[in-house]
Amino acid sequence: MGAAFLTHLGEGRVEVRSAGSAPADTVNPAVVEAMQEVGIDISAETPKILTVEAVQASDVVITMGCGDACPYFPGKRYLDWTLDDPAGQGVAAVRPIRDQIEQRIRGLLDELGIPATR
């Protein structure tokens, strides 16, 4: 959801990579539905494993509870966002998580001096 909001709200002004330390085989259908409700289609996305190269190539690394499983490199900006895990949740439980992520992405874009669209 974070990568989808960053891609959507940043409108190509931010290069976005999305990966997880232990990704599922598919995107949670409730997450797909919740994002569709706000006009963002992630139905074609597939979860990817987090690589050292992806972290090295990033200026800002947003983690969501991966702890020691996430590579760390000095000089990178790390943000660890504590959020409820949408895994196994229905769309009603995913909506507030989606909304929190959108607010944080908007705040990050503002900090970076990139006006969010919409």
Secondary structure, 3 states (H helix, E strand, C coil): CHHHHHHHHHCCCCCCCCCECCCCCCCCHHHHHHHHHCCCCCCCCCCCECCHHHHHCCCEEEECCCHHHCCCCCCCEEEECCCCCCCCCCHHHHHHHHHHHHHHHHHHHHHCCCCCCC
